[in-house]
Amino acid sequence: MVQNRNIPRLKLLPKSAYPTPEESDPLSFYYWPVFGKYYRRRVELCLGECRGGERVLEVGYGSGVTFLNLHEHYQEIHGIDLDADPEQVSSTFAQHGIPTDLRQGNLLALDYPDGWFDTVLLISILEHLKPQELSQAFAEIKRTLKPGGQVVYGVPVERPLMVFLFRLLGVNIREHHFSTHADVSQAAEELFAETNLIRLTGLFGLSGAVYEVGHFTKPAG
């Protein structure tokens, strides 16, 4: 496990600049005191692993909180999401000079050509898949990546403190998370070469690791 040494700061628009988020969108969490810092940190660790290039696909882009950062390192930003409104989110960032190609879509059936992306980014997405769906998801990611392309993901490492914090937010984590971080990394290792794994510890260093960022690379040959 290699620690990331070049972690960017997450650049956010004012909260009011984003479209009204879907119910499942965690946008408001990024602006909270204390807890918001942890929420931003998990995104920053993922962004720090993104190498840049021509095209990036974010699966589950939500309100587009990564787009200001991604725009600095990629020529084209693409995204799919099951719930977000592509037109509203795209219009928001077009006003800031950031063109995007956003769609509603499913990770298990990506509607993109083979070998299209330099990076596929998934932040807090893969834990929502059932373990038997992970292989199909990573197969689709591999198909759409260029040779030598990268997949970067972030998934929670479930701990009692994390479960408690989500309970405070009115969320029963077991109704939403079906795969563990171990399930995800094992499925990734079947198709990709591991480049880096990073663990984020809980608030104030309590409870050990609570989030894992994986960086895997598609073989060049």
C-alpha positions as CSV (number, residue, x, y, z in Angstrom):
1,M,0.0,0.0,0.0
2,V,1.5,3.3,-1.1
3,Q,0.3,6.6,0.3
4,N,-0.7,9.3,-2.2
5,R,1.7,12.3,-1.8
6,N,0.0,14.7,-4.2
7,I,-3.5,15.1,-2.8
8,P,-5.5,18.1,-4.3
9,R,-8.0,20.2,-2.5
10,L,-11.5,19.6,-3.7
11,K,-12.8,22.7,-5.5
12,L,-16.5,23.3,-4.9
13,L,-18.9,25.9,-6.3
14,P,-21.1,27.7,-3.7
15,K,-23.7,25.2,-2.6
16,S,-26.5,27.3,-4.1
17,A,-24.9,27.1,-7.6
18,Y,-25.7,23.4,-7.9
19,P,-29.0,22.2,-9.1
20,T,-31.4,20.9,-6.5
21,P,-29.9,17.5,-5.7
22,E,-31.7,14.2,-5.8
23,E,-32.7,12.7,-2.4
24,S,-29.8,10.3,-2.5
25,D,-27.2,12.9,-3.4
26,P,-24.8,13.8,-0.5
27,L,-24.1,17.3,-1.7
28,S,-25.0,19.0,1.6
29,F,-22.5,16.8,3.5
30,Y,-19.5,18.4,1.7
31,Y,-20.4,21.8,3.4
32,W,-20.8,20.5,6.9
33,P,-18.3,21.5,9.6
34,V,-16.0,18.7,10.8
35,F,-17.8,15.9,9.0
36,G,-17.6,17.8,5.7
37,K,-13.8,17.7,5.9
38,Y,-13.9,13.9,6.0
39,Y,-16.4,13.7,3.2
40,R,-14.2,16.0,1.0
41,R,-11.1,14.0,1.9
42,R,-12.4,10.8,0.4
43,V,-13.0,12.6,-2.9
44,E,-9.6,14.3,-2.7
45,L,-7.8,10.9,-2.3
46,C,-9.6,9.6,-5.4
47,L,-8.8,12.7,-7.4
48,G,-5.1,12.4,-6.3
49,E,-4.9,9.1,-8.1
50,C,-6.3,10.4,-11.4
51,R,-3.4,10.8,-13.9
52,G,-5.1,13.0,-16.4
53,G,-5.5,12.5,-20.1
54,E,-8.0,13.0,-23.0
55,R,-11.2,11.5,-21.5
56,V,-12.5,10.6,-18.1
57,L,-15.7,8.9,-17.2
58,E,-17.2,9.4,-13.8
59,V,-19.8,6.8,-12.8
60,G,-22.3,8.3,-10.4
61,Y,-21.3,11.9,-10.9
62,G,-24.2,13.3,-8.8
63,S,-24.0,17.1,-8.6
64,G,-20.6,17.1,-10.3
65,V,-18.5,18.0,-7.3
66,T,-15.4,16.6,-9.0
67,F,-15.8,18.5,-12.2
68,L,-13.8,21.6,-11.3
69,N,-10.8,19.4,-10.5
70,L,-11.2,17.0,-13.4
71,H,-11.4,19.9,-15.9
72,E,-7.8,20.8,-15.0
73,H,-6.5,17.4,-16.1
74,Y,-8.8,16.0,-18.8
75,Q,-9.8,17.4,-22.1
76,E,-13.3,15.8,-21.9
77,I,-15.5,15.0,-18.9
78,H,-18.1,12.2,-19.4
79,G,-20.5,10.9,-16.8
80,I,-23.3,8.5,-16.2
81,D,-25.7,8.5,-13.2
82,L,-28.9,6.6,-12.5
83,D,-30.7,9.5,-10.8
84,A,-29.0,12.9,-11.6
85,D,-30.5,15.2,-14.2
86,P,-27.8,15.3,-17.0
87,E,-29.1,18.5,-18.5
88,Q,-29.3,20.5,-15.3
89,V,-25.8,19.4,-14.1
90,S,-24.3,20.0,-17.6
91,S,-25.9,23.4,-17.8
92,T,-24.5,24.4,-14.4
93,F,-20.9,23.7,-15.4
94,A,-21.3,25.1,-18.9
95,Q,-21.9,28.5,-17.2
96,H,-18.4,28.1,-15.7
97,G,-16.7,27.2,-19.0
98,I,-16.7,23.4,-18.4
99,P,-18.3,21.4,-21.1
100,T,-19.5,17.9,-20.1
101,D,-21.1,14.9,-21.8
102,L,-23.5,13.5,-19.2
103,R,-26.0,10.7,-19.5
104,Q,-28.3,8.6,-17.5
105,G,-26.9,5.1,-17.6
106,N,-26.0,1.9,-15.9
107,L,-22.5,0.8,-15.0
108,L,-23.3,-2.8,-15.9
109,A,-24.0,-1.8,-19.6
110,L,-21.8,1.2,-20.5
111,D,-22.8,2.7,-23.8
112,Y,-19.3,3.8,-24.9
113,P,-16.8,2.4,-27.5
114,D,-14.1,0.0,-26.6
115,G,-10.8,1.6,-25.5
116,W,-12.3,5.1,-25.1
117,F,-11.3,6.4,-21.7
118,D,-8.0,7.2,-20.0
119,T,-9.7,7.0,-16.6
120,V,-12.9,5.6,-15.1
121,L,-13.7,7.1,-11.7
122,L,-16.2,5.7,-9.2
123,I,-16.6,7.4,-5.8
124,S,-18.8,5.5,-3.3
125,I,-20.6,3.5,-6.1
126,L,-19.3,-0.1,-6.1
127,E,-20.4,-0.9,-2.6
128,H,-24.0,-0.5,-3.9
129,L,-23.6,-3.5,-6.3
130,K,-24.1,-7.0,-5.2
131,P,-20.9,-9.1,-5.1
132,Q,-22.0,-11.1,-8.2
133,E,-22.4,-7.9,-10.2
134,L,-18.9,-6.6,-9.5
135,S,-17.2,-8.8,-12.2
136,Q,-19.6,-7.6,-14.8
137,A,-19.0,-4.0,-13.8
138,F,-15.2,-4.3,-13.9
139,A,-15.5,-6.1,-17.3
140,E,-17.4,-3.1,-18.7
141,I,-14.9,-0.7,-17.2
142,K,-12.0,-2.7,-18.7
143,R,-13.7,-2.8,-22.1
144,T,-14.1,1.0,-22.3
145,L,-10.6,1.8,-21.0
146,K,-7.6,2.4,-23.3
147,P,-4.7,-0.1,-22.9
148,G,-2.8,1.2,-19.9
149,G,-5.9,3.2,-18.7
150,Q,-6.8,3.4,-15.0
151,V,-9.8,2.7,-12.9
152,V,-10.0,4.7,-9.6
153,Y,-12.6,3.9,-7.0
154,G,-13.5,4.7,-3.4
155,V,-15.5,2.5,-1.2
156,P,-16.2,2.5,2.6
157,V,-14.5,0.2,5.0
158,E,-17.4,-0.5,7.3
159,R,-16.7,0.2,10.9
160,P,-19.0,0.6,13.9
161,L,-18.3,4.3,14.1
162,M,-19.2,4.8,10.4
163,V,-22.5,2.9,10.9
164,F,-23.2,5.1,13.9
165,L,-22.5,8.3,12.0
166,F,-24.8,7.3,9.2
167,R,-27.5,6.4,11.7
168,L,-27.2,10.0,13.0
169,L,-27.9,11.1,9.4
170,G,-30.9,8.9,9.3
171,V,-29.4,6.3,7.0
172,N,-29.3,2.5,7.6
173,I,-26.2,1.6,5.8
174,R,-27.2,-2.1,5.4
175,E,-30.1,-1.1,3.2
176,H,-27.6,0.5,0.7
177,H,-24.3,-1.3,0.9
178,F,-24.1,-4.9,-0.5
179,S,-20.4,-5.4,-1.2
180,T,-17.5,-4.9,1.1
181,H,-14.2,-3.2,0.2
182,A,-12.6,-6.7,0.1
183,D,-15.2,-7.8,-2.4
184,V,-14.4,-4.8,-4.6
185,S,-10.7,-5.1,-4.5
186,Q,-10.9,-8.9,-5.2
187,A,-13.0,-8.3,-8.3
188,A,-10.7,-5.6,-9.5
189,E,-7.6,-7.8,-9.2
190,E,-9.2,-10.4,-11.5
191,L,-9.0,-8.0,-14.5
192,F,-6.5,-5.3,-13.6
193,A,-3.1,-4.7,-12.1
194,E,-3.1,-3.1,-8.7
195,T,-1.3,0.3,-8.7
196,N,-2.2,1.7,-5.4
197,L,-4.4,1.2,-2.3
198,I,-5.0,4.0,0.2
199,R,-6.8,3.9,3.5
200,L,-8.5,6.9,5.1
201,T,-8.8,6.8,8.9
202,G,-11.9,7.9,10.8
203,L,-12.5,11.3,12.3
204,F,-9.7,12.3,14.7
205,G,-8.0,9.0,13.8
206,L,-10.6,7.0,15.6
207,S,-11.8,3.5,14.6
208,G,-9.0,2.7,12.1
209,A,-9.6,2.8,8.4
210,V,-13.1,3.8,7.2
211,Y,-12.5,4.3,3.5
212,E,-10.4,2.7,0.8
213,V,-9.3,4.1,-2.5
214,G,-8.2,1.7,-5.1
215,H,-6.2,2.5,-8.3
216,F,-5.9,-0.3,-10.8
217,T,-4.5,-0.3,-14.3
218,K,-5.6,-2.1,-17.5
219,P,-2.8,-4.1,-19.0
220,A,-1.2,-2.4,-22.0
221,G,-1.0,-5.6,-24.1
